[in-house]
Amino acid sequence: MNQLVTAEEWRKIPGFPPTYEVSSWGQVRSLGPMARGRTLKTHIHKFTGFPQVRIYKDRQRQWWPVHELVSAAFPEEES
């Protein structure tokens, strides 16, 4: 069985502070001075079952679904 394995690619998330990046594999990391590239923990939303992360935007910490961040950073991957 042949499988295509692509390398993980990191991109900035449009509309969010430049200290956050999301990968093509659905990982989110913070590049702030305290985090130094730390991958953020994901939590499963109680009702939707989707993974989400808590990040700062507009000076407020909010929960964001990971799939929304990936689709914002990788719009050409949508089908």
C-alpha positions in Angstrom: 0.0 0.0 0.0 1.5 3.4 -1.0 0.8 6.3 1.2 1.7 9.9 0.5 3.2 11.5 3.6 3.7 15.3 3.5 6.0 17.3 5.6 4.5 19.4 8.4 4.3 23.1 7.3 3.8 25.9 9.8 2.1 29.2 8.9 0.9 32.4 10.7 -2.8 32.6 11.3 -4.4 35.5 9.5 -6.2 37.9 11.8 -4.4 36.7 14.9 -1.2 38.0 16.6 2.0 37.0 14.8 3.1 35.0 17.8 0.7 32.1 16.8 1.2 29.6 14.1 -0.8 26.6 12.9 0.6 23.5 11.1 -0.8 21.6 8.2 -1.3 18.7 10.6 -3.5 20.7 13.0 -1.0 21.6 15.7 -1.0 25.2 17.1 2.0 26.8 18.7 2.9 30.0 20.4 6.2 31.8 19.5 5.9 34.4 22.3 8.9 35.2 24.6 7.6 32.9 27.4 6.4 30.0 25.2 9.4 29.7 22.8 7.6 27.6 20.2 5.6 25.5 22.6 2.7 23.5 21.1 -0.6 24.4 22.7 -2.7 21.8 24.3 -6.0 20.9 22.6 -9.2 20.3 24.4 -12.3 18.5 22.9 -15.4 20.7 22.8 -18.1 19.1 25.0 -20.9 19.3 22.5 -19.3 19.4 19.0 -16.4 16.9 19.7 -14.0 19.1 17.8 -10.5 19.9 19.2 -10.0 23.5 20.2 -7.2 25.7 21.6 -7.3 28.8 23.8 -5.4 31.7 22.4 -5.3 35.5 22.9 -6.9 37.8 20.3 -7.7 41.4 20.9 -6.4 41.1 24.5 -8.9 38.4 25.4 -8.2 34.7 25.7 -10.8 32.8 23.7 -11.4 29.2 22.5 -10.9 28.6 18.8 -11.7 25.4 16.9 -8.4 24.0 15.4 -10.1 23.2 12.0 -11.0 26.9 11.6 -7.5 28.0 12.3 -6.1 25.5 9.8 -8.6 26.5 7.1 -7.7 30.2 7.6 -4.0 29.6 7.3 -4.2 27.0 4.4 -7.1 28.3 2.2 -5.8 26.5 -0.9 -6.2 23.1 0.7 -10.0 23.4 0.8 -11.9 21.2 -1.6 
